[in-house]
């Protein structure tokens, strides 16, 4: 229990402390320190879960198993490296007059609150608390997206708030229907909202009610995943918010929302004789991949470009979870890991590139490799990694997903291949022009935070060449549970 309390307690304590002292010169260091403590606590929780297996704590209020502890560890790692990146990035933003001391205090406190809400959503055993945590994560990120207080930023924040608010309302209705179905079997009370109890009686739940519930849950949480056609908030939020928030939105929040969908899919698969939940996820996933791939070629803003790339990759992961089975689920977990690490590294590089050139317009960013080799190489290697070139981890996961689709759903394979090819051409043509060519960049007052970029890319490279046995066993355990 102490490990769970620490994983939740450190970001919550950090949010409260930074709300009071976030205007001090050492606020960025405190933000990074609290994120490091959260990472160490998540590592301890992970080790205990791997050694002892799934467990519930605090009268079954919290659940830890192979699936959610994997995401807890990933969230804590990316949260910590992003806090390191934001130390340098936000200092430059302040020195250039884009942010005031009050805005920095809001940023640091809401960053920790955002981490707390994501950890709570992952660790809770209660579907009602999961919904509350997802709504709280939305409110925290709305304040972060609108941090610059520009007209475009406020518009993006309102768009994000309204669309995700409508989506989360659909998820609430689906949660109510799920409770009504469980109440007939488990009786009234809090036990009807617990994942462990629902999973134990999933074959006795009313299938018609669950079918309707899953549609609302998929639409509701799918809005936060960024699935097409529920994705319109995502490119604007990425483009107008601070770059560290783009990194955690793309690398973490989308995973947490998809976690909620997959948890509900496990219940529906046990209650229905058909493959309804999987078919819906495959359909939304495939549509997201295709639409995002063709939108990529039209983007002129570099952060919007990689926002649509996130939609594409979350579509691939959703499609893989929809197929189900041990191989596809293993590949989906691997792809979530590789995508989170790669995309956050890309946004780190993009943030420094935008600061050096003073713009996010792709045509105005040139010659990064000459003025800042670390930023240029980080963006180039990250771009190649996210495009699925071997030997990076994204290639390994996409290869497993495509080969599984060839065997089980051959009709989808040419669609996936065509969309991935279009995305490859669109992103590669834009990235290589930003990295090479005649320079338009200026020197930054502080050296770029290159360490988080190359740490992430090194991990992704290792995952493409060799998955350590303990990590492979971890993925297999989660795949068996979900399958």
N, C-alpha and C positions, 0 to 999 in steps of 0.2 A: 504493500500500500504506500510505503514511503516514496517509492520511485514514481508512482503516478502523481502523488502530491507535489513532488519536486518538479516534474515535467509541467504541471499546470501552475504551480505556485510561482516559479521564477518569472515567467513572462507577465503574470498578473501583478506581481510585486514590482517588476520593472515598469509596467504601465503606470502604476500609482506613483512611484518615485519620480519618474520622468515627467509626469503631469505637474509635479511640484517644482522639481529642479531641472527640468529639461531646457531651461534657458541658460544654464551654466556652460562654461567653455568645455567641460569634461562630459557633457551629456552624450556625445557620440561614443566616447569610450565606455560609458555606463551601458549604453544600448548594446554595444558589442559584448561587454562582459556578461550581461544578463542572457544574451543569446548563447554565449559559450557555456554558461551554467545549464541552460536548457538542453544543449547538445550533450553535455556529459551525463545529465540525468536520463536523457533518452537512450544513450548508449548503455547505461546500467539497466534500464528497463528492458531493452532489447536482449541483453545477455541473460537476464533472469527468465524472460519468456522463452528463449531458445532452449535454456536448460530445463525449465520446469513445465513448459507447454502452456496452453491457454488457461486463463484464470479470470475470475471475477473478484471485484473488491468492493468494499463499503456497501454491503447488503445488495450486491449485484448492480450497483449504480454504474460501475465501470467494468469494461470488458477489455482484455488484452489477448490477442491471438496473433498468429503469424501474419495475417493480412494487415491489420491496422498498425501493429508495431513496426512493420516495414515502412509504412507511410509516416509514422511518427519519427523514425530515424531519418528518413529522407527530408522531411519538413524541417527538423532541427538543424540538419547539416546545411541546407540551402539558406535557412534563416540566418545562421551564423555567418556564412560567407557573404551574404548580402549585406549584413550589418557592417562587415569589414569594408566592403566596397562603398557603402553609403558614407562612411567617415570622410573619405576623400571627396566623393562626388558632392555631398551636401555642403561641405566647406567651400568648394568652388562656387556653388550656387549662392551661398551667403555673401561671399566676397564680391560677387558680381551684382549684388543688390536685388537678386530675384526672390530672396527669402529674408524675412525678418526673424528676430529672436523668438517672437511668439509663434511664428509658423514652424520654426525648428522644434520648439517644445511640443507642439501638436504632432509633428511628424514622428518624433521619437516615442512619445507615449502611445500614439495610435499604432505604431509599428509593433510594439510589444503586445498591445491589446489584440491586434490582428493575429499574432502568433498564438496567443492564449485561446482565442476562439477556434482556431483551426485544430489545436491540440484537443480541446474539449469535444469538438465534433468527431474527431477520430477515436477518442477513448471512451466516450459514453456508451453505455449499454441500452440507453433509453432513446427510442425514436423521436419522442417529443423534445428531449434536450438536444438531440442532433439538429432538429429544425431550428430551435432557438439559437444554437451556436452558429448555424449557417446564416441566420438573419443578422446576428451580431457581427459576423465577419463582413457582411455587406455594408452595414452602417460604418464600421471602422474604415473600410477601404473607400467609401464615398468621401469621407473627410480627407483621405490621402490623395485621391484622384484630383480633388478640387484645391489642392494645397497652394498652387500658385495664384489662385484667385483671378485668373484671366477669364474673359468671357467664354473662350473656347473650353477652358478647363471646367468652369461651372456648368456649362451646357453638357459636357461629357459626364460629369458627376450626376447631374439630374437624369440624364438618359440611363446611366448605369443604375441609379436608384429606382427609377420607375420600372424599367424592364425587369430587373432582378426582383423588385418588390412584387410585381405581378407574378413572376415565376415562382417565387417562394410561397405566394398565396396558393398557387396550384399544388405545391408540395404539401402545404398544410392540409388541404382538402384530401389529398391522397393519404396522408398520415391518419386523418380522422376515419376514413374508410377502412384502413388497415386495422385500426383499433376496434371498429365496429365488428369486423370479421373475427378478430381475436377474442372479443368479449364473450361471444357465444360459446367459445371453447374454454377459455381460461377464467372467465368471470370478470366482473367489474373490478377495477383497481389498477395499480401501477404495473402489476406483473404482465398485463396485456400489452404493455409498451416496450418490454424488454426483448432485445434481439435473441438472447439465449432461450427464453420461453417460447417466443414465436417460432424459432427454428425447430424446437423440439416437437411442436404440434403443427408444422406447416402443411402436412398432408391432410389434416382435418379441417383446415380453414376453407371457407366458402369460396370456390374458384371464381364465380362470376363477380363477386365483390372485389376480389383481389385483382382480377383483370382490369377493372375500371380504376382501382387504386393505383396500379402500376403505371397506367397511362398518365395520370396526373402527376405521379412522382417523377416519371421520366421527363415530362415537360417542365416541371418545376425545377428539379435539380439540373436538368439538361440545359436550362437557361444559364446557370452559373458555370456549367462545363463549357459553354460556348458552341453548342451544337447548332448547325443550320437547321431551320431558319430562326433560331433563337439567339443569334450571335451578335446582333447589331451593336450592343453596348461595348463589346470587347475591343475592337480596333480603336474607338474613340478614347476609352479609358487608358489604353496603353500609350496612345500618342500624346495625351495631354497631362498625364500624371508624371511624377518624378520617376526617373528610370529605375531606381531600386524597387519601387512598387510594381513597375512592369515586370521585373524579374520574379518577384514572389507571386504576383497574380498568375503569370504564365506557368511558373514552375511548381507552384504549390496549391493555390486555391482551386484551380481546375481539377487537380487530382482529388482534393477533398470532396468536391461536389460529385465527381465520378464514383468515389468510394461509396457515397450514399446510394447511388443508383445500383451499383453492383451488389451491395448488401440486400437491397430489396429484390433484385433479380434472383438471388438464391432462394428467398422465400417463395417467389412466384413459381420458380421451376419445380419446387417441391409440391406445390398445391395444384398445378395444372398439368394435365397429360400432354398438352401441346407445347410448342417452343415459342409461345407468343412473346415473352419478354426478350428472348434472344433475337427473334426476327425484328422486333421494333428497334433494338439497339443496333443491329446490323444495318437496318435501313437508314436510321439517323446518322450513323457513323459514316456510311458510304456517301450519303448526300453531303455531309460536311467536308469529306476529303475532296470531292469533285468540285464543289462550289468554291471552297477556299483556294484550291489549286489555280482555278481560272481567275480569281480575284487578285492573286499575287502579281500577275503581270501588269496590273493597272495601278499599282501603288507607287506613289512618289515620296511618301514619308517613310523613313527607314524603320521607325517603331511600328507603324501600321503594317509594314511588310512582314515583320516577324510576328505581329499579332495574328495575321491571317495564317502564318505558318503554324502557330499554336492551335488554331482551329483545325487545320489539316491533321496534325498529329493526334489531337484528342479524338478526332474522327477515326483515325486508324486504331487507337486503343479501344474505343467504344465498339468498333466492328469486331475486334479480336475477342473482347469479353462477350459480345453477343454470340459469336461462334461457339464459345465454351469449349470444354474438354481440356485435358492437362497441358497439351502443347500450346494451344492458342492462349490459354490463361497465363502460362509461364511466359510466353512472348509478350503478352500485354503488360505484365508486371515489369519485365525487363525494359520494355519501351517507355513505360512511365518513368523509370529511373533514368534512363539515358536522355529522354526528352527534358526532364526537369533540370538535370545538370547542364546539358548542352544549351538549352534556351536561356537559362539564367546567365551562363557565361557569355553568350552572345549579347544579351542586354547590358552586361557590364561593359563589354567592348563598345557597344553602340552608344552608351551613355558618355563615355570619354570622347568618342569620335564626335558626337554632337556638341560637346563642350569645346573641343578644339576648333571646330569649324564654325561654331555659332549658329548652326542650323540642323534641322532633321531632314531637309530635302535631299534626296539621294543624288540628284544631278549636281548639287553643290558640295558634295563630300568627295574629295579626290586625294590620292597620294598619301593615304594614312601610313603606308609601310615606310615612307621616307621620313616623315616628321615624327612618328612615334611607332617604331617597329613592334613594340609590345602590343599596342592597340591594333595595328594593322594585321599582324600575324594572328592575334587572338580572334579577330573578326573573320579572317580567312579560314583558319582551321575550324572555328566554330561553324561557319557556313558549310564547309565540306562535311562536317560531322552531322549536322542536322539534315543534310540532303541524303544521308544514308550511304555515303561512300565507305567502302571497307578501308581499314579494319575497325572502324568505330562501332560502338555498341548499338547505335541506331540501325546500322546495316544488319547486324545479327538478329535483332528483334523483328525488323521488317521482313527479312528472309524467312524466319519461322512463320510469321503471319501469312505471307504470300504462299508458301508451300502448303500450309494447312488449308488455305482457301482453295488452292488448286485441287486438293483431294476431296474436300467436303462441299465446297460451293464454287465450282469452276466458273459459273456464270459471272461471279464477282471479280475474278482475277484480272481480266483485261481492263475492267473499269479502274481497278486500283492501280494497275501498272500505268495506264494512260495518265491518270491524275498525278501520280508520283513523278512521271516524266515531265509533265507540264510545270509542276512545282520546281523541279530541278532546274529547268531552263530559266524560269523566271528569277529564282533567287540567285543562281550562280552568275547570271549576266549582270545583276545589280551589285552583288558583293564584290566581284572582281574589279568593277569600275571604281568602286569606292576605295579599295585597297591600293590599286595601282594607278598610274597616271600622274599628271602634274598636280602638285600639292596646292591646296587652298587652306591648310590648317595653320593654327597659331599655337604657340607654346602655352601650356597650362601653368598656373602658379604653383601647382603641386604635382609630383610624379603620379602617374595613373596607378590605380590599385590593380596591378596585373596578377598578383598572387591568386586571388579567387578565380580569375579566368582560367589560368593554366592548371590549377588544381582540379577544377571541374572537368576540363578537357582531358587531363591525364587519366582520371577515373573512367571516363567514357571510352577512352582508347583501350584501357585494360579490359573493360567489359566486352569489347569487341574481340579481343585476342584470347582472353582467358577469364572465365567466371570462377572465382574461388569456390571450392567445394562447399564451404559453410553457407555461402550466399546462394549457390545453386540449390542446396537442400532447403534453405529458407523459402526460396521461390516455389519449389515443389510442394512444400507443406501448405503454403497459401493456395496454390493451384488445386491441390486435392480438396481442401476445405471448400473452395468456391465451386469446384466441379461436381 
